[in-house]
Amino acid sequence: MFNRGAHLGTRRCPVDQDTLRILLREAVRETVAEVLQTVLELDRTAFLQVH
C-alpha cells in the first residue's frame, strides 16, 4: 500500500502554518528573483548580439 510521507523519513518535524507560510514565501521570492535574473541576462545577451 502507498505510504504517504514515507520518503521524508521516520521523523517528522511539525511546522505551524505561519512558519510554513514564511518559508514558502521566501522560497517563491528566491525562485522569482533567480528566474528574473536569468531572463535579464538572456535579454542582455540577445541585445548585445544584435547591436
PDB file of N, CA, C and O in Angstrom:
ATOM      1  N   MET A   1       0.838  -1.188   0.000  1.00  0.00           N
ATOM      2  CA  MET A   1       0.000   0.000   0.000  1.00  0.00           C
ATOM      3  C   MET A   1       0.880   1.248   0.000  1.00  0.00           C
ATOM      4  O   MET A   1       1.985   1.218   0.542  1.00  0.00           O
ATOM      5  N   PHE A   2       0.430   2.301  -0.574  1.00  0.00           N
ATOM      6  CA  PHE A   2       1.155   3.564  -0.656  1.00  0.00           C
ATOM      7  C   PHE A   2       1.255   4.217   0.718  1.00  0.00           C
ATOM      8  O   PHE A   2       0.245   4.399   1.397  1.00  0.00           O
ATOM      9  N   ASN A   3       2.461   4.566   1.121  1.00  0.00           N
ATOM     10  CA  ASN A   3       2.676   5.165   2.436  1.00  0.00           C
ATOM     11  C   ASN A   3       3.013   6.638   2.271  1.00  0.00           C
ATOM     12  O   ASN A   3       4.132   6.987   1.897  1.00  0.00           O
ATOM     13  N   ARG A   4       2.060   7.488   2.547  1.00  0.00           N
ATOM     14  CA  ARG A   4       2.262   8.926   2.400  1.00  0.00           C
ATOM     15  C   ARG A   4       3.344   9.415   3.347  1.00  0.00           C
ATOM     16  O   ARG A   4       3.343   9.079   4.531  1.00  0.00           O
ATOM     17  N   GLY A   5       4.254  10.197   2.826  1.00  0.00           N
ATOM     18  CA  GLY A   5       5.310  10.754   3.652  1.00  0.00           C
ATOM     19  C   GLY A   5       6.457   9.804   3.910  1.00  0.00           C
ATOM     20  O   GLY A   5       7.381  10.151   4.645  1.00  0.00           O
ATOM     21  N   ALA A   6       6.431   8.618   3.332  1.00  0.00           N
ATOM     22  CA  ALA A   6       7.493   7.648   3.578  1.00  0.00           C
ATOM     23  C   ALA A   6       8.840   8.158   3.095  1.00  0.00           C
ATOM     24  O   ALA A   6       9.873   7.831   3.680  1.00  0.00           O
ATOM     25  N   HIS A   7       8.842   8.955   2.035  1.00  0.00           N
ATOM     26  CA  HIS A   7      10.089   9.478   1.502  1.00  0.00           C
ATOM     27  C   HIS A   7      10.719  10.531   2.421  1.00  0.00           C
ATOM     28  O   HIS A   7      11.868  10.918   2.212  1.00  0.00           O
ATOM     29  N   LEU A   8      10.000  10.986   3.409  1.00  0.00           N
ATOM     30  CA  LEU A   8      10.501  12.012   4.314  1.00  0.00           C
ATOM     31  C   LEU A   8      11.275  11.434   5.493  1.00  0.00           C
ATOM     32  O   LEU A   8      11.829  12.186   6.294  1.00  0.00           O
ATOM     33  N   GLY A   9      11.318  10.138   5.606  1.00  0.00           N
ATOM     34  CA  GLY A   9      11.994   9.519   6.733  1.00  0.00           C
ATOM     35  C   GLY A   9      11.006   9.192   7.831  1.00  0.00           C
ATOM     36  O   GLY A   9       9.800   9.387   7.679  1.00  0.00           O
ATOM     37  N   THR A  10      11.527   8.695   8.933  1.00  0.00           N
ATOM     38  CA  THR A  10      10.644   8.275  10.012  1.00  0.00           C
ATOM     39  C   THR A  10      10.327   9.398  10.985  1.00  0.00           C
ATOM     40  O   THR A  10       9.313   9.339  11.680  1.00  0.00           O
ATOM     41  N   ARG A  11      11.172  10.420  11.050  1.00  0.00           N
ATOM     42  CA  ARG A  11      10.920  11.528  11.978  1.00  0.00           C
ATOM     43  C   ARG A  11      10.193  12.648  11.266  1.00  0.00           C
ATOM     44  O   ARG A  11      10.486  12.963  10.113  1.00  0.00           O
ATOM     45  N   ARG A  12       9.255  13.237  11.953  1.00  0.00           N
ATOM     46  CA  ARG A  12       8.531  14.384  11.400  1.00  0.00           C
ATOM     47  C   ARG A  12       8.762  15.594  12.289  1.00  0.00           C
ATOM     48  O   ARG A  12       8.811  15.488  13.515  1.00  0.00           O
ATOM     49  N   CYS A  13       8.899  16.724  11.657  1.00  0.00           N
ATOM     50  CA  CYS A  13       9.104  17.970  12.385  1.00  0.00           C
ATOM     51  C   CYS A  13       7.879  18.841  12.128  1.00  0.00           C
ATOM     52  O   CYS A  13       7.731  19.390  11.036  1.00  0.00           O
ATOM     53  N   PRO A  14       7.007  18.972  13.111  1.00  0.00           N
ATOM     54  CA  PRO A  14       5.798  19.770  12.890  1.00  0.00           C
ATOM     55  C   PRO A  14       6.132  21.243  12.673  1.00  0.00           C
ATOM     56  O   PRO A  14       6.971  21.814  13.371  1.00  0.00           O
ATOM     57  N   VAL A  15       5.467  21.841  11.703  1.00  0.00           N
ATOM     58  CA  VAL A  15       5.667  23.253  11.391  1.00  0.00           C
ATOM     59  C   VAL A  15       4.297  23.913  11.412  1.00  0.00           C
ATOM     60  O   VAL A  15       3.365  23.442  10.761  1.00  0.00           O
ATOM     61  N   ASP A  16       4.177  24.995  12.154  1.00  0.00           N
ATOM     62  CA  ASP A  16       2.884  25.668  12.202  1.00  0.00           C
ATOM     63  C   ASP A  16       2.646  26.416  10.892  1.00  0.00           C
ATOM     64  O   ASP A  16       3.577  26.646  10.120  1.00  0.00           O
ATOM     65  N   GLN A  17       1.408  26.786  10.652  1.00  0.00           N
ATOM     66  CA  GLN A  17       1.029  27.409   9.375  1.00  0.00           C
ATOM     67  C   GLN A  17       1.776  28.705   9.113  1.00  0.00           C
ATOM     68  O   GLN A  17       2.171  28.958   7.975  1.00  0.00           O
ATOM     69  N   ASP A  18       1.979  29.529  10.124  1.00  0.00           N
ATOM     70  CA  ASP A  18       2.677  30.795   9.921  1.00  0.00           C
ATOM     71  C   ASP A  18       4.122  30.574   9.488  1.00  0.00           C
ATOM     72  O   ASP A  18       4.618  31.256   8.591  1.00  0.00           O
ATOM     73  N   THR A  19       4.795  29.618  10.128  1.00  0.00           N
ATOM     74  CA  THR A  19       6.178  29.316   9.760  1.00  0.00           C
ATOM     75  C   THR A  19       6.232  28.756   8.348  1.00  0.00           C
ATOM     76  O   THR A  19       7.103  29.131   7.563  1.00  0.00           O
ATOM     77  N   LEU A  20       5.314  27.869   8.024  1.00  0.00           N
ATOM     78  CA  LEU A  20       5.274  27.293   6.685  1.00  0.00           C
ATOM     79  C   LEU A  20       5.026  28.389   5.647  1.00  0.00           C
ATOM     80  O   LEU A  20       5.664  28.409   4.594  1.00  0.00           O
ATOM     81  N   ARG A  21       4.115  29.280   5.942  1.00  0.00           N
ATOM     82  CA  ARG A  21       3.804  30.384   5.032  1.00  0.00           C
ATOM     83  C   ARG A  21       5.040  31.245   4.793  1.00  0.00           C
ATOM     84  O   ARG A  21       5.312  31.633   3.657  1.00  0.00           O
ATOM     85  N   ILE A  22       5.789  31.547   5.852  1.00  0.00           N
ATOM     86  CA  ILE A  22       7.008  32.346   5.723  1.00  0.00           C
ATOM     87  C   ILE A  22       8.050  31.623   4.882  1.00  0.00           C
ATOM     88  O   ILE A  22       8.672  32.222   4.004  1.00  0.00           O
ATOM     89  N   LEU A  23       8.242  30.327   5.152  1.00  0.00           N
ATOM     90  CA  LEU A  23       9.212  29.546   4.395  1.00  0.00           C
ATOM     91  C   LEU A  23       8.842  29.467   2.914  1.00  0.00           C
ATOM     92  O   LEU A  23       9.705  29.610   2.048  1.00  0.00           O
ATOM     93  N   LEU A  24       7.578  29.243   2.627  1.00  0.00           N
ATOM     94  CA  LEU A  24       7.136  29.170   1.238  1.00  0.00           C
ATOM     95  C   LEU A  24       7.263  30.512   0.540  1.00  0.00           C
ATOM     96  O   LEU A  24       7.684  30.576  -0.615  1.00  0.00           O
ATOM     97  N   ARG A  25       6.902  31.583   1.231  1.00  0.00           N
ATOM     98  CA  ARG A  25       7.020  32.925   0.646  1.00  0.00           C
ATOM     99  C   ARG A  25       8.466  33.224   0.277  1.00  0.00           C
ATOM    100  O   ARG A  25       8.738  33.760  -0.798  1.00  0.00           O
ATOM    101  N   GLU A  26       9.394  32.881   1.165  1.00  0.00           N
ATOM    102  CA  GLU A  26      10.809  33.122   0.902  1.00  0.00           C
ATOM    103  C   GLU A  26      11.305  32.265  -0.256  1.00  0.00           C
ATOM    104  O   GLU A  26      12.076  32.739  -1.091  1.00  0.00           O
ATOM    105  N   ALA A  27      10.871  31.013  -0.315  1.00  0.00           N
ATOM    106  CA  ALA A  27      11.269  30.129  -1.409  1.00  0.00           C
ATOM    107  C   ALA A  27      10.764  30.664  -2.751  1.00  0.00           C
ATOM    108  O   ALA A  27      11.494  30.654  -3.742  1.00  0.00           O
ATOM    109  N   VAL A  28       9.519  31.128  -2.777  1.00  0.00           N
ATOM    110  CA  VAL A  28       8.958  31.693  -4.008  1.00  0.00           C
ATOM    111  C   VAL A  28       9.706  32.967  -4.386  1.00  0.00           C
ATOM    112  O   VAL A  28      10.032  33.176  -5.554  1.00  0.00           O
ATOM    113  N   ARG A  29       9.973  33.810  -3.409  1.00  0.00           N
ATOM    114  CA  ARG A  29      10.692  35.066  -3.670  1.00  0.00           C
ATOM    115  C   ARG A  29      12.073  34.793  -4.270  1.00  0.00           C
ATOM    116  O   ARG A  29      12.475  35.446  -5.233  1.00  0.00           O
ATOM    117  N   GLU A  30      12.790  33.834  -3.703  1.00  0.00           N
ATOM    118  CA  GLU A  30      14.117  33.493  -4.218  1.00  0.00           C
ATOM    119  C   GLU A  30      14.036  32.924  -5.627  1.00  0.00           C
ATOM    120  O   GLU A  30      14.859  33.253  -6.481  1.00  0.00           O
ATOM    121  N   THR A  31      13.045  32.070  -5.872  1.00  0.00           N
ATOM    122  CA  THR A  31      12.888  31.471  -7.194  1.00  0.00           C
ATOM    123  C   THR A  31      12.551  32.524  -8.234  1.00  0.00           C
ATOM    124  O   THR A  31      13.111  32.513  -9.330  1.00  0.00           O
ATOM    125  N   VAL A  32      11.646  33.430  -7.906  1.00  0.00           N
ATOM    126  CA  VAL A  32      11.279  34.501  -8.835  1.00  0.00           C
ATOM    127  C   VAL A  32      12.496  35.384  -9.125  1.00  0.00           C
ATOM    128  O   VAL A  32      12.717  35.768 -10.273  1.00  0.00           O
ATOM    129  N   ALA A  33      13.278  35.705  -8.109  1.00  0.00           N
ATOM    130  CA  ALA A  33      14.473  36.526  -8.304  1.00  0.00           C
ATOM    131  C   ALA A  33      15.463  35.830  -9.237  1.00  0.00           C
ATOM    132  O   ALA A  33      16.048  36.469 -10.111  1.00  0.00           O
ATOM    133  N   GLU A  34      15.651  34.532  -9.054  1.00  0.00           N
ATOM    134  CA  GLU A  34      16.565  33.778  -9.917  1.00  0.00           C
ATOM    135  C   GLU A  34      16.068  33.747 -11.364  1.00  0.00           C
ATOM    136  O   GLU A  34      16.852  33.911 -12.299  1.00  0.00           O
ATOM    137  N   VAL A  35      14.773  33.537 -11.540  1.00  0.00           N
ATOM    138  CA  VAL A  35      14.206  33.499 -12.892  1.00  0.00           C
ATOM    139  C   VAL A  35      14.336  34.866 -13.551  1.00  0.00           C
ATOM    140  O   VAL A  35      14.723  34.951 -14.716  1.00  0.00           O
ATOM    141  N   LEU A  36      14.023  35.926 -12.833  1.00  0.00           N
ATOM    142  CA  LEU A  36      14.147  37.270 -13.394  1.00  0.00           C
ATOM    143  C   LEU A  36      15.594  37.591 -13.758  1.00  0.00           C
ATOM    144  O   LEU A  36      15.854  38.197 -14.797  1.00  0.00           O
ATOM    145  N   GLN A  37      16.525  37.189 -12.914  1.00  0.00           N
ATOM    146  CA  GLN A  37      17.939  37.421 -13.200  1.00  0.00           C
ATOM    147  C   GLN A  37      18.346  36.697 -14.477  1.00  0.00           C
ATOM    148  O   GLN A  37      19.063  37.258 -15.306  1.00  0.00           O
ATOM    149  N   THR A  38      17.902  35.469 -14.640  1.00  0.00           N
ATOM    150  CA  THR A  38      18.203  34.697 -15.847  1.00  0.00           C
ATOM    151  C   THR A  38      17.608  35.355 -17.076  1.00  0.00           C
ATOM    152  O   THR A  38      18.272  35.461 -18.107  1.00  0.00           O
ATOM    153  N   VAL A  39      16.359  35.799 -16.978  1.00  0.00           N
ATOM    154  CA  VAL A  39      15.700  36.455 -18.104  1.00  0.00           C
ATOM    155  C   VAL A  39      16.441  37.736 -18.477  1.00  0.00           C
ATOM    156  O   VAL A  39      16.654  38.008 -19.658  1.00  0.00           O
ATOM    157  N   LEU A  40      16.832  38.519 -17.481  1.00  0.00           N
ATOM    158  CA  LEU A  40      17.566  39.757 -17.758  1.00  0.00           C
ATOM    159  C   LEU A  40      18.902  39.474 -18.439  1.00  0.00           C
ATOM    160  O   LEU A  40      19.286  40.174 -19.377  1.00  0.00           O
ATOM    161  N   GLU A  41      19.602  38.456 -17.969  1.00  0.00           N
ATOM    162  CA  GLU A  41      20.883  38.104 -18.580  1.00  0.00           C
ATOM    163  C   GLU A  41      20.696  37.641 -20.025  1.00  0.00           C
ATOM    164  O   GLU A  41      21.466  38.028 -20.904  1.00  0.00           O
ATOM    165  N   LEU A  42      19.686  36.824 -20.271  1.00  0.00           N
ATOM    166  CA  LEU A  42      19.411  36.359 -21.633  1.00  0.00           C
ATOM    167  C   LEU A  42      19.019  37.521 -22.538  1.00  0.00           C
ATOM    168  O   LEU A  42      19.437  37.578 -23.694  1.00  0.00           O
ATOM    169  N   ASP A  43      18.220  38.442 -22.018  1.00  0.00           N
ATOM    170  CA  ASP A  43      17.800  39.604 -22.789  1.00  0.00           C
ATOM    171  C   ASP A  43      19.008  40.480 -23.123  1.00  0.00           C
ATOM    172  O   ASP A  43      19.140  40.955 -24.251  1.00  0.00           O
ATOM    173  N   ARG A  44      19.875  40.689 -22.157  1.00  0.00           N
ATOM    174  CA  ARG A  44      21.086  41.491 -22.385  1.00  0.00           C
ATOM    175  C   ARG A  44      21.978  40.823 -23.429  1.00  0.00           C
ATOM    176  O   ARG A  44      22.505  41.493 -24.317  1.00  0.00           O
ATOM    177  N   THR A  45      22.145  39.516 -23.325  1.00  0.00           N
ATOM    178  CA  THR A  45      22.964  38.792 -24.285  1.00  0.00           C
ATOM    179  C   THR A  45      22.380  38.903 -25.694  1.00  0.00           C
ATOM    180  O   THR A  45      23.109  39.144 -26.657  1.00  0.00           O
ATOM    181  N   ALA A  46      21.079  38.728 -25.806  1.00  0.00           N
ATOM    182  CA  ALA A  46      20.416  38.830 -27.113  1.00  0.00           C
ATOM    183  C   ALA A  46      20.565  40.243 -27.668  1.00  0.00           C
ATOM    184  O   ALA A  46      20.814  40.412 -28.861  1.00  0.00           O
ATOM    185  N   PHE A  47      20.417  41.249 -26.831  1.00  0.00           N
ATOM    186  CA  PHE A  47      20.544  42.639 -27.261  1.00  0.00           C
ATOM    187  C   PHE A  47      21.958  42.929 -27.766  1.00  0.00           C
ATOM    188  O   PHE A  47      22.138  43.562 -28.807  1.00  0.00           O
ATOM    189  N   LEU A  48      22.939  42.468 -27.029  1.00  0.00           N
ATOM    190  CA  LEU A  48      24.329  42.725 -27.417  1.00  0.00           C
ATOM    191  C   LEU A  48      24.718  41.982 -28.698  1.00  0.00           C
ATOM    192  O   LEU A  48      25.574  42.453 -29.447  1.00  0.00           O
ATOM    193  N   GLN A  49      24.105  40.836 -28.953  1.00  0.00           N
ATOM    194  CA  GLN A  49      24.404  40.107 -30.185  1.00  0.00           C
ATOM    195  C   GLN A  49      23.819  40.803 -31.403  1.00  0.00           C
ATOM    196  O   GLN A  49      24.372  40.706 -32.499  1.00  0.00           O
ATOM    197  N   VAL A  50      22.708  41.502 -31.222  1.00  0.00           N
ATOM    198  CA  VAL A  50      22.052  42.201 -32.334  1.00  0.00           C
ATOM    199  C   VAL A  50      22.772  43.503 -32.643  1.00  0.00           C
ATOM    200  O   VAL A  50      22.883  43.890 -33.806  1.00  0.00           O
ATOM    201  N   HIS A  51      23.253  44.168 -31.633  1.00  0.00           N
ATOM    202  CA  HIS A  51      23.846  45.506 -31.829  1.00  0.00           C
ATOM    203  C   HIS A  51      25.327  45.465 -31.896  1.00  0.00           C
ATOM    204  O   HIS A  51      25.967  46.504 -32.056  1.00  0.00           O
TER     205      HIS A  51
END
